[in-house]
Amino acid sequence: MNTQIKDAPEKVSPQHEVIIIGAGVAGIYQLYRLKELKVDAVVLEAAGGLGGTWYHNRYPGCRFDSESYTYGFSFSKELLDEWHWKERFSGQPENLRYLTHVAHKFDLRKHMQFNAKVASAHYDEISDIWRVHLADGRDLTSRFLITGLGLLSAPTLPKLADMDSFKGPSFHTYYWPHEPIDLRGKRVAVIGTGATGVQVIAEIADKVGDLTVFQRRPNWCAPLNNGPISEAEMADIRKRYDQIFETCLRTPGGFEHEPDRRGFYEVSREERIALWDRLYGEPGFGIWLCNFREIFTDEVANAEFSEYIAGRIRARIKDPVLAEKLIPKDHGFGIQRVPLETRYYEAYNRENVHLVDIRETPIERITPTGLKTTAAEYEFDVIIYATGFDAITGSFDRIDIRGVGGQRLSDKWADGPVTFLGMQVHGFPNFITIAGPQSGSASTNFPRGIEVGVDWVMRVLKYTWEHKYTRVEPTPEAEERWTRHVANMYSTMLMRKAKGWFTGYNSNVAGHEAGKIRHLVYNGGSPKYRATITQVADEDFKGMVFR
């Protein structure tokens, strides 16, 4: 007897082998590696052009805090030989020109779609493909979905009443107008003193008519000590690129800065002060990353060093009462990311610059002409919100990403991210996060971490293609082990007590206020992370299931 069987749903082939979300540093390098193999890949970018953070952040003072020559891509000797970084810490316009040059040189732009905002990405279990829906109504499919979403690409505004009532220009620094905005003689408010606020305040203080800074909590800052790179110095850098990148691979943060291997308590206080005096005058993160390792783990050592930095701040500000307001009292130096500054503290010595401590006099509301605190009403021509980001996971939460059984990624990560190696998630096959939470990219010199991550991703993809698999994801056990390992790494660090984006703190995001720590970054250092993911690949991707 014949029994009629209902036809099974038909499998469909994807339009593309790989879809990459984001045309920043990560997306550009991932696309380059795929095009080397002539893989059908497309980049979807929500913005009107490539560059990621360097496309959006056009505010005055925006620049690298990585040494320029350690930030650029290392994959092409020809590219390294032809590009001249003009400053030790390059500014936004030059950085965008660099990334545009890279895309043009390697003919990558034709594989990028701009103004292509991804609204949703749902995994199709029948066909083992990702169905991607764009905000413009289009639908695309791919075998693999790779995210190159920026760590700080989900800007957050404060929760203030009547924000739309202000009649003048107002914007988050991430959305600084592309057209020049004339601040000369203007009354300007800057709300926020994080890394972005520090750069903006220092840059515009001597250009505006009057500047009022609204600070909730101060950050520890250190001098950037920027300067030009001459032709002769750049020629020397080109000769040393192999050595420079080798050093970056060796250091925990992916910079040229290596920690002092001596024990904090093994040297005299005089020797410690001598080291700190030298580092304070040198360029970049040396004052943070060339320091004694105990400042990250030992409260007594951190307190001594923090008091040293406090003394340097006091020496730069004329008003001692104001100086105390700019010195953090709720955390020590270096246990959250350190903003690097140029004449930031000196800006407060100017008669046209004023600081308002909104812990003492909170902002009540925005008004048509400015804003009102509990103590006074202020009039402004421009309001600038330097109020931070929903770091690392925020850009994922803004896309409706669903895996097996329709599970939402935002639900799975509601109490904090769970990942395998920071690059894969169980229940979300063929989904790879090259700059995701708990990856090596989130806590290191970004392009150095990106190149390591993308190179590993290529090993995964090649293994999949060579064995003719169509689906790969980590096991729940492997995911649980990695997530627990990342959490355990926090337990030894003073960072666990900080209210910074490394711990997921952002008072402008519901559920991210002080309290529960979100383990967003990997604290084991770049060499250990690279060794771990390499071992996974060498052992035929232990902890991952292919089929």
N, C-alpha and C positions, 0 to 999 in steps of 0.2 A: 504494500500500500504506500502510495506516495504521500508524504506529509509536506505541506506547503510551509516553507520557512520564510519569515519576513526578512527582506533584504537588510543587511547591516548598513549603517551609514557609510557613505562613500568617503574615502580619504581623498584629500585634495593636496596638490603640490604647492609649496610656498612661492610667492612672487620673487622673493629674494632669499638668499641663503642667510644673510645677516642684516639686521637693522640695528643701527647704533643711534642712541638718543644722546644728542649733545655734540656740538662742534667746537668744544674747547680743547685744551691741551690733551686730555684723555681721548676724546673722539678723533682728533687729528691723527694721533699716533696709532690708534687701533685701526683706523681706515688705511693708513699707510701700510701696515703689516698685512692686512687682508689683500690689498691691491698688489702687493709683491707676489702673491699666489694666484692673482687673477680671480679672486672670489667675488661673487656677485654681492656687493654690500652697498648700503645707502645710509647716509647720515641724515637724521631728522633734527633740525634745530629750530627752536621756538622763536629765536631772535631774527632780526633782519640781516645778520651777518655772522661770520665765524669769530671765534676768539673767546667765547665763554665769559669768564670774569673780566677779561680785558676788553671785551666788547661793551659790557654793561657799565662797569665802574669807571666813569669819566669825571669823577669829582676832583677838585683841586688837591694836589698832593698825593694822588694814588700812584703807588709804585711798588716794586719788589721789596721784600725784606730778605729774600734770598739773593746772594751774589748773582748778578746777571749771567755770568758765564757758567755758573753751576745750574742755572734754571733752564737754559736752552736744551734742545734735543741733542742726544749724543750719537744717534744712529748713522749719521752721514758725515764723513770727514770733509767732503766738499762743502757742505752747509757750514760746518764749523770753521773752515778756512775762509769763507767769503763774508761771514757776518761780523761786523765790528760793533760790539756793545760800547755805547758812548759813555755810560755811567756805571759805576760799581753796582748801584741799585737803580735799575732802569724804570722810567716812568711809563704810565699807561699808554700814551700815544705810540711810543717806540715799541712797546710789547705787542700791541695790536699789529703794528707794521711787520714785526718779526713773524707772528703766526700767519699773517696774510702771505708773506713771502714764502713760508714753508709750504702752504697749501698750493700756491702758484707753481713753485719749483717742482713739486712732485705731482702736479696735475690732479690734485685731490678735489678741487672745488666743484668739478662737474658731477661728483658723486654726492654732493650735499644739497639738501633742500632746506631753504630758509622760510621763515614765517610758517613753519610746519610744527605747530604745537601738538604734542601727543596728549590726548585727553584720556585715553584708556588703552590698556594692553591686556588681553585675555588669552590664556593658554587653551588651545584646542586639543583635548586629549585624544580625540579620534585620529587626527592627522599629525599629531606631534608638531604643531606649528603655533606661532604667536600671531594673534589677530590684533592689529594696531589701528586704533581709530583716531583720526586727527580732528582738531577743533574746527578745521575748515570743511569737515564732512567727509573727507576721503578715508578709505580703508586700505590698509596694506597688510601683507602677511610675510612672515619669514620663519625659517627654521630656528634661528637663534636670535635672541633679543639681548643686546649688550648696552648697558647704561654707562654713559660718560657724564653723568650729572655732577655738577660742581658741588664741592663740600659746603660752600657758602653761596648758594644760588637761590635760596628761598627767603627773601627779605621779609622782615616783620616790622610792623608799625606798632607804636604804643597804643594802649587802650585808654584813649583820652576822649572826653565828651566833645562833640561839636567840631570834629576835625575838618569836616567839609565846609565849615562856615568861614574859614579864613579867606579873605579876598585877594591876597597876594600869592606869589608862587610858593608852593610847599611840596616837598618830595623827599622820599627816602634816597639816601646817597646812591643806592644801586640803580636808581632810575634818574640819575642826574641828566638834565637835558643835553641832547646831542648838539643843539645849537648853543653858541656861547651865551652865557648869562652874565650880565654886568653887575658886579657887586660893589663897585666903587661908590663910596659915600652912603651905602645902604645900611639900614638897621637890620642885623641878621641874628637869628636865634639858631643855635645848634643844640639839639637834644641828644645827649649820649656822648660818653667819653671812652668808648672802646677803641679798638685799633683804627677803625675808619674815622671816628670823630677826632682822634688825636691827629691824624694826618690833615684833615680838613681845617681844624682850628689853627694849627701851626701855619698852614699855607695862606689862609685868608686874613689872619689877624691884622696884618699891616696894610691890607687892601680895602677893607670895608670901613664904613663910617663908624659903626658901633657893633660890637659882638658880645652877645650874652650866651654863656654856656650853661646848660641845665644838666647837672650831674647827679646821677643816682648813687653810684659807687665808683670810686677812682680805681684805676688800674696802675700796676707797676709798669713804668716805661723806661726804656734805655736808649741812649743815642744811636742813631743809624750811622752817623759819621760817613755820609756819602761823599763821593767825589768823582771827577771825570776819569776815564780810562784813555790814556794817550795811545797814539799809534804804536809807539815802542812797547808799551805795556801789553797792548792787545796782541802784538806779534809774539811776545813772550808767552802769553796765555795760550796761544794757538800751539806753540811747541810743547806745552805742558798739559794739554787736554787729557791725554791718557792718564797721567798722574793725578790730575784733578778729579776725574771721574772715578778712578780707583779709590781715592780718599773718600769720596762721597759714598761709595759702596761699603766702605769699612766703618763709617761712623754711624752711631745710633740714629741721628736725625737726617742723614743723607746730605749733610753740608760738609764744607771743609773743616768745620769746627769740631775738634775732638776733645772729649772730657779730660780733665787733669786726673791722671791715674793715681796720684798721691792721695792718701787718706786725709780727710779734713783735719783730724786730730793728730796727724803725724807731723804737721808743720806748725810753726809758731804763728801767733796772731799777726805778728809783723810780716811774716811771709804771705799770709792770706791777704792782708791789706795790700801788699805790693802787687800780688796777682790781680786783685780786683781793680786797683788803680790803672794797671796796664790794660786790662780788658775793657774797662769803661771808655777808654780813649780809642779803642780799635773799632773797625767797621763791623757791623752786622751782629749776629747772635752770639758772638764769642763770650760776652758777659753772662750769657745764659748757658750755652752749650760747652764752653771750654772750662767750665767751673768744676768744683769738686762734686762728685756724684752724690754726696750726702745732703746737698741742699734740696734734692728732690725727695729724700726719704727720711731725714732726721730733723725733728722739729727744732732742736737746739741749734744745729748748724744753720738751718734755714732762717731762724730768728736773727742770728748774728749777721748773716749776709743781708737780710732785709733791712736791718737797722743801718748797715753801711749804705745801701741804696737810698734809704730815707734821708741820710745825711747829705748825699749828693743832691737830692731834690731840694732840700732846705737851702743849700748853698746857691741854688739857681733862682730862687724866688725871694723877692725883697720883703714881702709881707709875711711874717712868720705865722700868723693866723691862717692866711690863705694857703700857705705851704702845707699845714697840717690837714687841710681839707683835701689836698691832692695826694696825700699819702694813704694807701690802703691800710685799714685796721682789721679787716675781716679775713685776710689771707696773706701768705708770705710770697715773696718774689719768686717767680719761676714755676709756681705750681699750676698756673694756667698760662696760655700762650701770651708771650710778652710783646706788646706793641713797641715798635721801634720808631723813634721820633727825631725830628729836626727842629730845634728851637721851640718845642712845645711848651716847656715850662716858662721860658722867657716871654712867651706870648702873654702870660698873666701879669707881667710887669708893665704892660702897656695900659695907658689910661682909658683906652677905648674898649678894653676887654674886661668882662665881669663874669664871675662864677656864682651860680645859684645852686645851692645844695637842696635838691628836691626831697631828700629825706627829712630835712628840717621844715621846708615849706613846699609840700607837694603841689604839682600842677593840678588844678581843678578842672580846667577846660580850655579849649581853644576858642578864641573869639574872632569876629570878623577882622579885627585890626591887630591881633597878636595872640597873647595867652594870659591866663589868670592863674596865679598860685594862691595859696592860702594867705599869703602876706601882701601881695601886690599885683597890679595889672600892668602888663608890658605891651608896648606897641612895636611892631616889626614890619619890615618890608618883605622879608623872606624868612621862611621857617625850613630848616634842614633837619630831617630825622636821620640821625646816625644811630639807629636803634637795633642793629644787629640782624641776625639770621636764625631761622630754624635750622640749625646746623646738621649737615650730613643726611639725616633721614627726612628732613622737611621737603626736599625736592622730590623724593619718592612718594611721600604722602599726598602730593598735589596731582599725582597721576593715579587713576583707578587701575591698579595692577592686581590681576587675579590669576591664581594658579589652579592646581588640580582641585576639582570639586567646587570651583568658584570662590575658593578662599581668598580673601583680600590680604594683600601684603601689609596694609596699614593695620589690620586687625592682628595679624601675627606679630607685628612689631609694636603693638600698643603699649606694652610695658617695657619696651627697649628692644633693640634689634637682636635677632638670633640668626647666625650665619655659619657657613663653613668657609674658613680662611678669609672672611670678609668679602668673598666673591661669588658665593652661591647660596641658595636657600632651598631647603628640603620642601617639596610640594610645589616648586616652581621650576620645572625642568627647562633646560636650554636657556636659562635666565642667568646672565653673568653681570656682576656689578664691579667694574674695574676700579671705581673710586668710591666704593660703598662703605658702610659702617663696618668697623672692626678689620678693615684691610690695612695693608702696610702703607697705603697712600695717604691716609687721613692724618697721620702724625709725623710726616717726613717732608723733606724738600720735594714738593709735589711732582715735578716731572721725573725726578729720580725714582720715586715710588711708582709712578705710572708706567715707566718703561719696564720695570721689574714685573709689575702686574700683567701688563699686556703680553709680554713675552711668555709668561706662564699660560695665559689664556690661549695663546696660539698653540701651545703644546696640547692643551685640552682639545681644541678644535681639530688639529691634525690627527690626533689619536682617534677621535670620533669618525672623521672622514675615512681614514685608512682602514678602519674596521667596519665601515659601512653601517654605523649606528645612526639612529635618528633621535635619540633621547639620552640626556645625561642629567643627573642631579645627585646631590650628596645624600647619604643615609641619615636618618634622624639621629642615630648614635654619634656619627661624626660631627654633625652640626652641634649637638649638645656638648660634646667634649670641647670643641673650639670656643663656643660661647662661654663655657665655664672657665676655660683657660684665660680668655680675655678679661673676664671679671676678676679672676684671681690676681692678674697682673696689677690691677688697681689697688689691691689690698696693701701692697708694699709702698705705694706712692702717696705723697702728701696731696697729690692731685685729687684724690677721692674726696677731699674736704672743700674743694674749690667750687665756686659758683660760676663756672665758665662753660664754654661750649664743648670742651672735652668731656664733661660730665653731663651734657645735655641740658644745662640750665639756660632757660630763657623765660623771663617773667612775662613776656608778651605772647607766649604760646601756652594754651591750656594743657595742663598736665606736665609741663616742663618747669614748673616753679621749684623753689628750693625744697629739698626732701629726697625723693627717690633718685638714685644715680642711674643714668642711662650709660651703659658701657659702650661708647661710640667709637673709641680709638684703640688701637693695639699699642701697648706700652713696652713691648719687648725689644724694640729697636729694629732698624732695617736689616742688619746682617742676620739676626735670628729669624726674622720673618721670611727672608729670602731662602734661608736654609730649610725652613719648614716646608714651604710650598714646593721647593725643588725636590725634597725627599718624597713628598706625596706623588709628584709626577714620576720620579724614578722608580717608585714601587707600583707602577701601573695604576696610578691614581687611586690609591688606597683610601677608602671612605666615600668613594663615588660609585654610582651604579650606571652602567651603560646598557643600552639595549636597542 
